[in-house]
Amino acid sequence: MESVQYSKVIPVYKHYDVVVCGAGPAGICAAVAAARHGAKVALLERYGAVGGCLTLGYVAPVAGMVGKGTMRQEVCDLLGVGDNDAYAWTGVCHDIQKAKTVLTEFVDHENIDVYLQTMVADAWMDGDTIRGVVISTKEGLKILSGSVVIDATGDGDVAEFAGCEIEKGRDDGLMQPVTLEFLVDNVAEDGIICIGDISDVQFNGQRFLDWCKEQAEQGIIPKNAAAVRMCPTVHKGERHFNTTQVNGVDSTKVETLFKAELELRRQIDTLVDFFQKNLPGYENCKYVGSGTTLGVRESRRVVGEYYITAEELVEGKRFDDVIVHNAEFLVDIHNPTGSGQAEKKIQYCKPYDLPYGCFVPKKIDGLFTAGRCISGTHRAHASYRVMSICMAMGQAIGVAAAMCAQQGCTPRRLSVKDLQKELTALGIELFDE
């Protein structure tokens, strides 16, 4: 590969207490939490709308559960998918278009400057300390300096640029597949619903998912899309599908993305035609929308001061330095080499804690992670990667970052006990009664 020496003076455009990179579920909660805690915040988003998987990724429903009092419930209420049991998973998909508006209003705070169409191009480093990020804008490259930087990019871009220790995938390097979730309308109210791989919904005298697998084996639907999952939405007659799949894609390698996008969109057309011809109630269904960008389940994981395992999540482990409490979701590993689940026996987790050390990268100072790129194993990541848990992560780290900026300390030096006091003062449950 040819290398070119390139030098250019890049202006430091503005300084912030906290720079949040990525405006997905973790990022928006981190930004709002830091702003409410008095910090001046920059929120960076590479696309033209905030929300990440909640909006542009078309990911729904909001999966997973966390303890009481987190921002997760506030966001779900904004999306119109709250529940009488405020911490239960409803299985109902929110209105993606409404989400773009309500989440934009959510981050419209006097202490937040939102930078849309702005990609992080590099980390601005001073030895092993991050001082800010280089951003790519329509006006060229600029630097935003920050007392603290939060990597909520999902892919761990900032951590990679900063030189953090990174892992990807399982032991053989393979990662979970990418997906384009999509929406159809004009479905009869009694049209079949199959929320996930553990569903026992029956169809044609057998388990619906087994019937779908037979269709895939016969080449009627794409083999990788054999697990046909669909959920209801807040609107009658709609079904939200999490079905398309391409394996072997690394979302951090740009050369892999176009072919994946092309294949997934072709799968959508094939599947909708199949539904119309084979599923009662779907005869007149119409494809109305899909993700603007690939739905990525797995890419980089940033090795932190603590490295959590799936075994700890399954047993519901408690930690003294807990900052996310009673997180709960199964170990949900979509097959890296085929359709459906990677493991024959699905492991369920007892409500577990996520400790502070998972969010503080080794060696690099001034940086937090939040979202699916935090420190843990491939199998642990398969549980904590979902949006409810990522929202709670973002809120906790947003408060932590604001405290670091106010105290002039690095994340590694922040008193976790003091952070826990601030979080519990906000009504966030961190400990069992």
C-alpha positions as CSV (number, residue, x, y, z in Angstrom):
1,M,0.0,0.0,0.0
2,E,1.4,3.4,-1.0
3,S,1.8,5.9,1.8
4,V,1.7,9.7,1.3
5,Q,3.1,12.3,3.7
6,Y,0.3,14.7,4.2
7,S,0.5,17.8,6.4
8,K,-2.1,20.4,7.0
9,V,-2.8,22.8,9.8
10,I,-6.2,22.0,11.3
11,P,-7.9,24.7,13.4
12,V,-9.2,24.0,16.9
13,Y,-12.7,25.1,16.3
14,K,-14.2,25.0,19.8
15,H,-13.7,23.6,23.3
16,Y,-16.3,21.6,25.2
17,D,-16.4,20.0,28.6
18,V,-17.7,16.8,27.0
19,V,-17.5,15.6,23.4
20,V,-19.9,12.8,22.6
21,C,-19.2,10.9,19.4
22,G,-22.2,9.2,18.0
23,A,-25.9,10.1,18.4
24,G,-27.4,6.6,18.8
25,P,-29.2,5.4,21.9
26,A,-26.0,5.6,24.1
27,G,-24.8,8.9,22.6
28,I,-28.0,10.8,22.9
29,C,-28.5,9.7,26.5
30,A,-24.9,10.5,27.3
31,A,-25.2,14.0,25.8
32,V,-28.4,14.9,27.6
33,A,-27.2,13.5,30.9
34,A,-24.0,15.5,30.8
35,A,-25.8,18.6,29.7
36,R,-28.4,18.3,32.5
37,H,-25.4,17.9,34.9
38,G,-24.1,21.3,33.8
39,A,-21.5,20.4,31.2
40,K,-21.2,22.1,27.8
41,V,-21.5,19.3,25.3
42,A,-20.8,18.6,21.7
43,L,-22.8,15.8,20.1
44,L,-21.4,14.5,16.8
45,E,-23.4,12.5,14.3
46,R,-22.2,11.3,10.9
47,Y,-25.7,11.2,9.4
48,G,-28.4,13.8,9.1
49,A,-30.6,12.8,12.0
50,V,-30.1,11.6,15.6
51,G,-31.1,8.3,17.1
52,G,-28.8,5.9,15.4
53,C,-30.4,2.4,15.4
54,L,-33.6,4.0,16.9
55,T,-34.2,6.0,13.7
56,L,-31.7,5.5,10.8
57,G,-31.1,1.9,11.6
58,Y,-34.8,1.0,11.7
59,V,-34.1,-1.2,14.8
60,A,-37.2,-2.0,16.8
61,P,-38.6,-2.9,19.3
62,V,-36.4,-1.4,22.0
63,A,-35.0,-4.6,23.4
64,G,-33.7,-5.4,26.8
65,M,-34.4,-4.2,30.3
66,V,-32.6,-2.3,33.0
67,G,-33.2,-1.2,36.6
68,K,-35.6,1.5,37.7
69,G,-35.1,5.2,37.1
70,T,-32.9,5.3,34.0
71,M,-33.3,7.5,30.9
72,R,-34.4,4.4,29.1
73,Q,-38.0,4.9,30.3
74,E,-38.0,8.6,29.4
75,V,-36.9,7.7,25.9
76,C,-39.5,4.9,25.5
77,D,-42.2,7.3,26.7
78,L,-41.1,9.8,24.0
79,L,-41.3,7.0,21.4
80,G,-44.8,6.0,22.6
81,V,-43.7,2.5,23.7
82,G,-43.8,2.9,27.4
83,D,-45.7,0.4,29.6
84,N,-47.7,0.3,32.8
85,D,-44.8,-1.8,34.1
86,A,-42.3,0.9,33.2
87,Y,-39.3,-1.4,33.0
88,A,-40.9,-4.2,31.0
89,W,-40.1,-5.0,27.4
90,T,-43.3,-4.4,25.4
91,G,-42.3,-6.1,22.1
92,V,-44.0,-3.2,20.2
93,C,-42.1,-1.2,17.6
94,H,-42.1,2.6,17.8
95,D,-42.9,4.9,14.9
96,I,-39.5,5.5,13.2
97,Q,-40.5,8.8,11.6
98,K,-41.9,10.2,14.8
99,A,-38.7,9.1,16.6
100,K,-36.6,11.4,14.3
101,T,-38.6,14.4,15.6
102,V,-38.9,13.5,19.3
103,L,-35.3,12.5,19.6
104,T,-34.2,15.7,17.9
105,E,-36.2,17.6,20.5
106,F,-34.7,15.4,23.2
107,V,-31.2,16.6,22.5
108,D,-32.2,20.2,21.8
109,H,-30.7,21.5,25.1
110,E,-29.1,24.9,25.8
111,N,-25.9,23.1,26.8
112,I,-25.7,20.9,23.7
113,D,-24.3,21.8,20.3
114,V,-25.4,19.1,17.8
115,Y,-23.1,18.6,14.8
116,L,-25.0,16.6,12.1
117,Q,-23.3,15.4,8.9
118,T,-20.1,15.3,10.9
119,M,-17.8,12.3,11.0
120,V,-15.0,11.7,13.4
121,A,-11.8,11.4,11.3
122,D,-9.2,11.0,14.0
123,A,-8.3,11.4,17.6
124,W,-6.3,14.4,18.8
125,M,-3.8,12.9,21.1
126,D,-1.2,14.2,23.6
127,G,0.8,11.1,24.4
128,D,-1.7,8.6,25.9
129,T,-4.3,11.3,26.6
130,I,-7.1,12.2,24.2
131,R,-7.5,16.0,24.0
132,G,-10.3,16.0,21.4
133,V,-11.3,14.7,18.0
134,V,-10.6,15.7,14.4
135,I,-14.0,16.1,12.6
136,S,-14.7,16.0,8.8
137,T,-17.2,18.7,7.8
138,K,-18.4,20.4,4.7
139,E,-16.0,23.2,5.6
140,G,-13.1,20.7,5.8
141,L,-11.3,19.3,8.8
142,K,-11.6,20.8,12.3
143,I,-10.7,19.9,15.8
144,L,-13.1,19.9,18.7
145,S,-11.2,19.8,22.0
146,G,-12.8,18.3,25.0
147,S,-12.0,17.8,28.7
148,V,-13.5,14.4,28.2
149,V,-14.5,12.4,25.1
150,I,-17.1,9.7,24.9
151,D,-16.9,7.1,22.2
152,A,-20.5,6.1,21.5
153,T,-19.9,5.3,17.8
154,G,-20.9,1.7,18.2
155,D,-17.9,0.7,16.1
156,G,-15.4,2.1,18.6
157,D,-14.0,4.5,16.0
158,V,-12.6,7.0,18.5
159,A,-11.0,4.3,20.6
160,E,-9.4,2.8,17.5
161,F,-8.0,6.2,16.4
162,A,-6.7,6.8,19.9
163,G,-4.7,3.6,20.0
164,C,-6.8,1.6,22.5
165,E,-6.6,-2.2,22.7
166,I,-9.3,-3.6,20.4
167,E,-11.0,-7.0,19.9
168,K,-13.4,-8.1,17.2
169,G,-15.7,-11.1,17.0
170,R,-15.2,-14.5,18.5
171,D,-12.0,-16.5,18.7
172,D,-12.0,-17.2,14.9
173,G,-12.6,-13.5,14.2
174,L,-16.1,-14.0,12.8
175,M,-18.7,-11.5,13.9
176,Q,-22.5,-11.5,14.0
177,P,-24.2,-10.8,10.7
178,V,-25.5,-7.4,9.4
179,T,-29.2,-6.8,8.7
180,L,-31.5,-4.2,7.2
181,E,-34.7,-4.1,9.2
182,F,-37.8,-3.1,7.2
183,L,-41.4,-2.2,7.6
184,V,-44.5,-3.3,5.7
185,D,-48.1,-2.1,6.1
186,N,-51.6,-3.1,5.0
187,V,-51.3,-6.4,7.0
188,A,-54.5,-7.9,8.4
189,E,-54.7,-7.7,12.2
190,D,-54.6,-11.5,12.5
191,G,-51.5,-11.7,10.3
192,I,-48.9,-13.8,12.0
193,I,-46.5,-12.3,14.5
194,C,-43.2,-14.1,15.4
195,I,-41.1,-11.8,17.7
196,G,-37.9,-13.8,17.9
197,D,-36.0,-17.1,17.6
198,I,-37.4,-18.5,20.8
199,S,-41.0,-18.0,19.5
200,D,-43.2,-21.1,19.4
201,V,-45.8,-19.6,17.1
202,Q,-47.4,-22.3,15.0
203,F,-48.1,-22.3,11.2
204,N,-49.3,-25.0,8.8
205,G,-49.1,-27.6,11.7
206,Q,-45.6,-26.8,12.8
207,R,-43.5,-24.2,14.4
208,F,-43.5,-21.1,12.1
209,L,-39.7,-20.7,12.2
210,D,-39.2,-24.4,11.3
211,W,-41.5,-23.9,8.3
212,C,-39.5,-20.8,7.3
213,K,-36.3,-22.8,7.5
214,E,-37.8,-25.4,5.1
215,Q,-38.6,-22.6,2.7
216,A,-35.0,-21.4,2.9
217,E,-33.6,-24.9,2.4
218,Q,-35.8,-25.2,-0.8
219,G,-34.4,-21.9,-2.1
220,I,-37.7,-20.1,-1.9
221,I,-36.4,-17.5,0.5
222,P,-32.7,-16.6,1.0
223,K,-30.9,-19.2,3.1
224,N,-29.5,-16.6,5.5
225,A,-32.9,-15.1,6.0
226,A,-34.5,-18.3,7.2
227,A,-35.4,-16.8,10.6
228,V,-38.4,-14.7,9.7
229,R,-39.0,-12.4,12.7
230,M,-41.8,-9.8,12.7
231,C,-43.2,-7.5,15.4
232,P,-46.3,-5.3,15.7
233,T,-45.9,-1.6,15.8
234,V,-47.8,1.3,17.4
235,H,-49.9,1.5,14.2
236,K,-52.5,-1.1,13.1
237,G,-51.7,-3.0,10.0
238,E,-47.9,-2.7,10.3
239,R,-45.3,-5.3,10.8
240,H,-41.6,-4.6,11.5
241,F,-39.2,-7.3,10.2
242,N,-35.8,-8.3,11.5
243,T,-35.1,-11.0,8.9
244,T,-32.5,-10.1,6.2
245,Q,-29.0,-11.1,6.9
246,V,-25.5,-11.1,5.3
247,N,-22.6,-12.9,6.9
248,G,-18.9,-12.1,6.8
249,V,-19.2,-8.3,6.9
250,D,-16.9,-6.1,8.9
251,S,-18.6,-2.8,9.3
252,T,-15.2,-1.1,9.9
253,K,-14.0,-2.1,6.4
254,V,-15.6,0.2,3.9
255,E,-14.9,-2.2,1.0
256,T,-17.4,-4.7,2.4
257,L,-20.4,-2.4,2.8
258,F,-21.8,-1.9,-0.7
259,K,-22.1,-5.6,-1.6
260,A,-23.8,-6.2,1.8
261,E,-26.2,-3.3,1.2
262,L,-27.1,-4.6,-2.3
263,E,-27.7,-8.1,-1.1
264,L,-29.9,-7.1,1.8
265,R,-32.1,-4.8,-0.3
266,R,-32.5,-7.7,-2.8
267,Q,-33.5,-9.9,0.1
268,I,-36.2,-7.4,1.1
269,D,-37.8,-7.6,-2.3
270,T,-37.7,-11.4,-2.3
271,L,-39.2,-11.6,1.2
272,V,-42.0,-9.2,0.6
273,D,-43.0,-11.1,-2.5
274,F,-42.9,-14.3,-0.5
275,F,-45.1,-12.9,2.3
276,Q,-47.7,-11.7,-0.2
277,K,-47.9,-15.2,-1.8
278,N,-47.7,-17.4,1.3
279,L,-48.7,-15.7,4.5
280,P,-52.4,-15.3,5.3
281,G,-53.2,-11.6,6.1
282,Y,-50.1,-10.5,4.1
283,E,-51.6,-10.8,0.6
284,N,-51.8,-7.0,0.2
285,C,-48.9,-6.0,2.3
286,K,-46.7,-3.2,1.0
287,Y,-43.0,-2.5,1.7
288,V,-42.8,1.1,3.0
289,G,-39.4,1.6,4.6
290,S,-36.1,0.2,5.8
291,G,-32.8,1.2,7.4
292,T,-30.8,4.1,5.9
293,T,-27.7,2.2,7.0
294,L,-26.8,-1.4,7.8
295,G,-27.8,-2.7,11.2
296,V,-24.5,-3.8,12.7
297,R,-24.6,-6.1,15.7
298,E,-20.9,-6.5,16.3
299,S,-17.6,-4.9,15.4
300,R,-14.9,-3.5,17.7
301,R,-14.9,-4.0,21.5
302,V,-12.6,-1.8,23.5
303,V,-10.6,-3.6,26.2
304,G,-11.1,-1.7,29.4
305,E,-10.0,-1.7,33.1
306,Y,-12.6,-4.5,33.6
307,Y,-13.4,-7.2,31.0
308,I,-16.8,-8.7,31.6
309,T,-17.8,-12.3,30.6
310,A,-21.0,-13.9,29.6
311,E,-20.7,-16.3,32.6
312,E,-20.9,-13.3,34.9
313,L,-24.0,-12.0,33.1
314,V,-25.7,-15.3,33.2
315,E,-25.2,-15.6,36.9
316,G,-26.4,-12.1,37.5
317,K,-23.2,-10.8,39.0
318,R,-23.1,-7.8,41.2
319,F,-20.2,-5.3,41.4
320,D,-19.1,-2.7,43.9
321,D,-18.5,-0.2,41.1
322,V,-21.8,-0.8,39.4
323,I,-23.1,2.0,37.2
324,V,-25.8,0.0,35.3
325,H,-28.0,-2.2,37.4
326,N,-30.4,-5.0,36.7
327,A,-29.5,-5.1,33.0
328,E,-31.2,-8.1,31.4
329,F,-31.2,-9.7,28.0
330,L,-30.4,-13.2,26.7
331,V,-27.0,-14.1,25.1
332,D,-28.3,-13.3,21.6
333,I,-25.7,-14.4,19.1
334,H,-27.0,-14.3,15.6
335,N,-25.1,-17.0,13.6
336,P,-21.9,-15.6,11.9
337,T,-22.0,-18.5,9.4
338,G,-25.7,-19.1,8.7
339,S,-29.2,-18.2,9.7
340,G,-30.8,-18.1,13.2
341,Q,-28.8,-18.5,16.4
342,A,-25.2,-19.5,16.7
343,E,-25.8,-21.6,19.7
344,K,-28.3,-24.4,19.9
345,K,-29.0,-23.8,23.6
346,I,-29.9,-20.1,24.3
347,Q,-28.5,-18.8,27.6
348,Y,-30.7,-16.5,29.6
349,C,-29.2,-14.0,32.0
350,K,-30.3,-13.1,35.5
351,P,-30.4,-9.3,35.9
352,Y,-26.8,-8.2,36.1
353,D,-24.6,-5.3,36.8
354,L,-22.2,-3.5,34.5
355,P,-19.2,-2.1,36.4
356,Y,-17.5,1.2,35.8
357,G,-14.2,-0.4,34.7
358,C,-16.0,-1.7,31.5
359,F,-16.3,1.9,30.3
360,V,-12.7,3.1,30.9
361,P,-10.2,1.9,28.2
362,K,-6.9,0.6,29.3
363,K,-3.9,3.0,28.9
364,I,-5.7,5.8,27.1
365,D,-6.8,8.7,29.4
366,G,-9.6,11.2,28.9
367,L,-11.8,8.7,27.1
368,F,-15.0,6.8,28.0
369,T,-16.8,4.2,25.9
370,A,-20.6,3.7,26.0
371,G,-22.8,1.3,23.9
372,R,-21.9,-2.0,22.3
373,C,-18.2,-1.2,22.1
374,I,-17.5,-1.4,25.9
375,S,-15.2,-4.0,27.4
376,G,-16.4,-7.6,27.4
377,T,-16.2,-10.9,25.6
378,H,-17.9,-11.8,22.3
379,R,-20.6,-13.7,24.2
380,A,-21.1,-11.0,26.9
381,H,-21.4,-8.4,24.2
382,A,-24.3,-10.4,22.7
383,S,-26.4,-9.5,25.7
384,Y,-25.5,-6.0,26.7
385,R,-25.4,-4.6,23.1
386,V,-29.2,-4.0,22.9
387,M,-30.7,-0.5,23.0
388,S,-32.3,-0.4,26.5
389,I,-29.0,-1.3,28.1
390,C,-27.1,1.1,25.9
391,M,-29.3,4.0,27.0
392,A,-28.6,3.3,30.6
393,M,-24.9,3.1,29.8
394,G,-25.0,6.4,28.1
395,Q,-26.7,8.2,30.9
396,A,-24.3,6.9,33.5
397,I,-21.3,7.8,31.4
398,G,-22.7,11.2,30.6
399,V,-22.9,12.1,34.3
400,A,-19.5,10.6,34.9
401,A,-18.0,12.7,32.0
402,A,-19.6,15.9,33.3
403,M,-18.2,15.2,36.8
404,C,-14.7,14.6,35.3
405,A,-14.9,17.9,33.5
406,Q,-16.0,19.8,36.6
407,Q,-13.4,18.2,38.8
408,G,-10.6,18.4,36.3
409,C,-9.8,14.7,36.6
410,T,-9.6,11.8,34.1
411,P,-12.1,9.0,34.0
412,R,-9.6,6.7,35.7
413,R,-9.3,9.0,38.6
414,L,-13.0,9.7,39.2
415,S,-14.5,8.5,42.5
416,V,-17.0,5.8,41.5
417,K,-18.7,6.2,44.9
418,D,-19.3,9.9,44.1
419,L,-20.7,8.9,40.7
420,Q,-23.0,6.4,42.3
421,K,-24.3,9.0,44.7
422,E,-25.1,11.3,41.8
423,L,-26.8,8.6,39.9
424,T,-28.9,7.5,42.8
425,A,-29.8,11.1,43.5
426,L,-31.3,11.1,40.0
427,G,-33.5,8.2,41.1
428,I,-31.5,5.5,39.3
429,E,-31.6,2.1,41.0
430,L,-28.1,0.8,41.5
431,F,-28.4,-1.6,44.4
432,D,-30.9,-4.2,45.5
433,E,-33.0,-3.2,48.5
